[in-house]
Amino acid sequence: MGENSIIKTFQAGGFIMWPLLIFSIVVVALSIERLVFWRKTMSRQKNFVQRFFTSYREYPQLKPQELNRDQDLPLARIFMAALSLPNPTVEDFRLALETESQAEVPGLNRFSEIFDSVITLSPLLGLLGTVTGLMNSFASLNLGNASATNATNISAGIAEALITTAAGLIVAIFTSIMASFFRIFYQRQLIFLQEYCGQIELIYRMHCGRKQSSA
């Protein structure tokens, strides 16, 4: 389909195509941002975890400053919150991990409300375009005058109805697919955070136990 055909199809869809176009641009932009975020997080996180636990098992007195270069990673910020406490008890250490983990959740699940809104509204806008297109067709219908102008107006109204319906569904389907991917990434990340927060808490408990034994 050439550029002129796309423009003509867009124009034939009527005014409903404009909010659908805005929705599609917003969804594409936010999807790119989320893809970059998850790619960066997942590609660096595994190496960070291996490097961190190798050092932390040998040196439990590890300071938050040593995590500064990875502070753009959610897991690094969670660890920093617990390690920055001055001589915390095991309970305080665990509470710091849980509190910071909860604070990271909105960032991990960012834009999900926007995706959900677009998924809901796009088909409704397509349905609205269907109604307005059919209304235009019926308004042009004149049984006593079967002129070429009337036939053209009726065809234009039907085209508007079909185009807006298809556009609304396309935007909703694409958004739903992207939102599903990001939801999977989000759920996997929650499992990842729980696993490694549990590991650092266990190491800290063992370190506190050794300190009490030697005291």
C-alpha positions as CSV (number, residue, x, y, z in Angstrom):
1,M,0.0,0.0,0.0
2,G,1.5,3.3,-1.1
3,E,1.7,6.5,0.9
4,N,-1.2,8.1,-1.1
5,S,-3.4,5.0,-0.4
6,I,-2.6,5.2,3.3
7,I,-3.5,8.9,3.4
8,K,-6.7,8.3,1.5
9,T,-7.7,5.4,3.8
10,F,-6.9,7.6,6.9
11,Q,-9.1,10.4,5.5
12,A,-11.9,8.1,4.6
13,G,-12.0,7.0,8.3
14,G,-13.2,10.4,9.4
15,F,-12.3,12.3,12.6
16,I,-12.2,9.1,14.7
17,M,-8.9,8.2,13.0
18,W,-7.2,11.1,14.8
19,P,-7.5,9.9,18.4
20,L,-6.7,6.4,17.1
21,L,-3.5,7.8,15.5
22,I,-2.6,9.5,18.7
23,F,-3.1,6.3,20.6
24,S,-0.9,4.4,18.2
25,I,1.9,6.9,18.4
26,V,1.7,6.9,22.3
27,V,1.7,3.1,22.4
28,V,4.7,2.8,20.0
29,A,6.7,5.4,22.0
30,L,6.0,3.8,25.4
31,S,6.7,0.3,24.0
32,I,10.1,1.4,22.7
33,E,10.9,2.9,26.2
34,R,9.8,-0.3,27.9
35,L,11.7,-2.5,25.5
36,V,14.9,-0.5,26.1
37,F,14.4,-0.6,29.8
38,W,13.8,-4.4,30.0
39,R,16.6,-5.1,27.6
40,K,19.1,-3.1,29.7
41,T,17.8,-4.5,33.0
42,M,17.8,-8.2,31.9
43,S,21.1,-8.0,30.0
44,R,23.1,-6.5,33.0
45,Q,21.2,-7.9,36.0
46,K,22.6,-11.5,35.8
47,N,26.2,-10.2,35.7
48,F,25.5,-7.8,38.5
49,V,24.1,-10.6,40.7
50,Q,27.1,-12.9,40.1
51,R,29.6,-10.1,40.8
52,F,27.8,-8.9,43.8
53,F,27.3,-12.2,45.6
54,T,30.8,-13.2,44.9
55,S,32.0,-10.2,46.8
56,Y,29.3,-10.1,49.5
57,R,29.9,-13.7,50.6
58,E,33.6,-12.9,51.1
59,Y,33.1,-9.4,52.5
60,P,29.7,-9.0,54.2
61,Q,30.7,-5.5,55.3
62,L,30.3,-4.4,51.6
63,K,29.4,-0.7,51.5
64,P,26.6,0.8,49.3
65,Q,29.2,3.0,47.5
66,E,30.5,-0.1,45.8
67,L,27.1,-0.5,44.1
68,N,27.0,3.0,42.7
69,R,27.9,2.1,39.2
70,D,24.9,-0.2,39.0
71,Q,22.4,2.0,40.8
72,D,20.3,2.3,37.7
73,L,19.3,-1.4,38.2
74,P,16.3,-2.0,40.5
75,L,18.0,-4.9,42.4
76,A,21.1,-2.7,43.1
77,R,18.9,0.0,44.6
78,I,17.2,-2.5,46.8
79,F,20.5,-3.9,48.1
80,M,21.8,-0.4,48.7
81,A,18.7,0.4,50.8
82,A,19.5,-2.5,53.2
83,L,23.3,-2.2,53.2
84,S,23.1,1.6,54.0
85,L,21.6,0.9,57.4
86,P,24.0,1.3,60.2
87,N,24.4,-2.1,62.0
88,P,20.8,-3.3,61.3
89,T,19.2,-6.2,63.0
90,V,18.1,-9.1,60.8
91,E,14.5,-7.9,61.0
92,D,15.5,-4.3,60.0
93,F,17.6,-5.6,57.2
94,R,14.6,-7.7,55.8
95,L,12.2,-4.8,56.3
96,A,14.5,-2.5,54.3
97,L,14.6,-5.0,51.4
98,E,10.8,-5.4,51.4
99,T,10.2,-1.7,51.6
100,E,12.5,-0.8,48.8
101,S,11.2,-3.7,46.7
102,Q,7.7,-2.3,47.0
103,A,9.0,1.1,46.0
104,E,10.5,-0.4,42.8
105,V,7.2,-2.0,41.7
106,P,5.7,1.2,40.1
107,G,8.8,1.7,38.0
108,L,8.7,-2.0,36.9
109,N,5.0,-1.8,36.0
110,R,5.3,1.6,34.4
111,F,2.7,2.7,31.8
112,S,0.5,-0.4,32.4
113,E,-2.5,1.8,33.1
114,I,-2.0,3.7,29.8
115,F,-1.8,0.4,27.9
116,D,-5.0,-0.9,29.6
117,S,-6.8,2.4,28.8
118,V,-5.8,2.2,25.1
119,I,-6.9,-1.5,25.0
120,T,-10.3,-0.5,26.3
121,L,-10.9,2.8,24.4
122,S,-9.6,1.8,21.0
123,P,-12.4,-0.7,20.1
124,L,-14.9,1.7,21.6
125,L,-13.7,4.5,19.3
126,G,-13.8,2.1,16.4
127,L,-17.4,1.3,17.3
128,L,-18.2,5.0,17.5
129,G,-16.7,5.4,14.0
130,T,-18.9,2.5,12.8
131,V,-22.0,4.3,14.2
132,T,-21.1,7.7,12.7
133,G,-20.3,6.1,9.3
134,L,-23.6,4.3,9.2
135,M,-25.4,7.4,10.2
136,N,-23.8,9.3,7.3
137,S,-24.8,6.5,5.0
138,F,-28.4,6.5,6.1
139,A,-28.4,10.3,6.0
140,S,-27.4,10.1,2.3
141,L,-29.9,7.4,1.5
142,N,-32.7,8.8,-0.6
143,L,-34.9,6.1,-2.1
144,G,-36.6,8.5,-4.5
145,N,-33.3,9.8,-5.9
146,A,-30.7,7.2,-6.9
147,S,-28.1,9.7,-8.1
148,A,-24.4,9.0,-8.3
149,T,-23.8,11.6,-5.6
150,N,-26.0,9.7,-3.1
151,A,-24.3,6.4,-4.0
152,T,-20.9,8.0,-3.4
153,N,-22.0,9.4,0.0
154,I,-23.4,6.0,1.0
155,S,-20.2,4.3,0.0
156,A,-18.1,6.8,1.9
157,G,-20.2,6.3,5.0
158,I,-19.8,2.5,4.8
159,A,-16.1,2.9,4.2
160,E,-15.8,5.1,7.3
161,A,-17.6,2.5,9.4
162,L,-15.4,-0.3,8.2
163,I,-12.1,1.6,8.4
164,T,-12.6,2.9,11.9
165,T,-13.7,-0.5,13.2
166,A,-10.6,-2.1,11.7
167,A,-8.3,0.7,13.0
168,G,-9.7,0.5,16.5
169,L,-9.2,-3.3,16.6
170,I,-5.6,-3.1,15.2
171,V,-4.6,-0.5,17.8
172,A,-6.2,-2.6,20.6
173,I,-4.6,-5.9,19.4
174,F,-1.1,-4.4,19.0
175,T,-1.4,-2.7,22.5
176,S,-2.6,-5.9,24.0
177,I,0.3,-7.9,22.6
178,M,2.9,-5.4,23.9
179,A,1.2,-5.2,27.3
180,S,1.2,-9.0,27.6
181,F,5.0,-9.1,26.9
182,F,5.7,-6.4,29.5
183,R,3.4,-8.1,32.0
184,I,5.5,-11.3,31.6
185,F,8.7,-9.3,32.0
186,Y,7.3,-7.7,35.2
187,Q,6.2,-11.0,36.8
188,R,9.5,-12.6,36.0
189,Q,11.3,-9.6,37.6
190,L,9.2,-9.9,40.8
191,I,10.3,-13.6,41.1
192,F,13.9,-12.5,40.4
193,L,13.8,-9.9,43.1
194,Q,12.2,-12.2,45.7
195,E,14.8,-14.9,45.0
196,Y,17.9,-12.6,45.4
197,C,16.5,-10.6,48.2
198,G,16.1,-13.9,50.0
199,Q,19.6,-14.8,49.2
200,I,21.2,-11.6,50.6
201,E,19.0,-11.9,53.7
202,L,20.2,-15.4,54.3
203,I,23.8,-14.4,53.9
204,Y,23.3,-11.5,56.3
205,R,21.6,-13.9,58.8
206,M,24.6,-16.2,58.6
207,H,27.0,-13.3,59.1
208,C,25.1,-12.1,62.2
209,G,25.0,-15.6,63.6
210,R,28.8,-15.9,63.2
211,K,29.3,-12.5,64.9
212,Q,27.1,-13.6,67.9
213,S,29.0,-16.9,68.1
214,S,32.4,-15.2,68.2
215,A,31.2,-12.6,70.7
